[in-house]
Amino acid sequence: MTILHSSLGPNPRLVRMFMIEKGLEEGKDFQRVHYDIISGQNRQDADYVAKNPLGTTPTLELDDGTCLTESWPICEFIEEHHPEPNLFGETPVERAMVRKWARLFDQEVVVPMTMGFRAGAGRPMFEPRMAVVSPEAGAELSSMADAKWRMFDGFLGSRNHIALGRFTFADLLIFAFANFGFTVGWKLPEGTDNLARFVETHNRRASAAVWKDAE
């Protein structure tokens, strides 16, 4: 059976949400193995590091032993094998639109937000494990990410979907990283009422339960 190596954090929960949106059921369609990233289990477990030398989560281990890493490629792989409901676009133009918004958000928000968190509130956990920027640089990166959140709020406007007028991977990515922020004490910056509505709307999705479940 396919195994999802998972943990806390935005990327593992993004993949879990994606699988739920596809109608895939844990225990029936895949098995989930949970790692305690707070203690660093994912980087200390020799069996897991053999599957993913970076020790990051998630990793999707296929029946033949192939291990796929990085949440975005994992979701695209799942989409190809389970095309309905469609979450990446049904035509080349639609897929380009979804990927455009996902890539913009990944570069403009996820990267500075993540680096800022690791250098600030997350420093005690991350500094012993990886290179982090200075606290001062972390604060600047967090401020940059907040500015881009406001930019995306403007892009979103009165809509509840960023790309195609229906729920797609791009929406899921934005939603997952907003909820990640909430779990570590972050708040949407001022001037993002549209995103607050967006998060509230998609919190009603059945797949959003992964953010409420204790692990």
Secondary structure, 3 states (H helix, E strand, C coil): CCEEEECCCHHHHHHHHHHHHCCCCECCCEEEEECCCCCCHHHHCHHHHHHCCCCCCCEEECCCCCEEECHHHHHHHHHHHCCCCCCCCCCHHHHHHHHHHHHHHHHHHHHHHHHHHHHCCCHHHHCCCCCCCCHHHHHHHHHHHHHHHHHHHHHHCCCCCCCCCCCCHHHHHHHHHHHHHHHCCCCCCCCCHHHHHHHHHHCCCHHHHHHCCCC
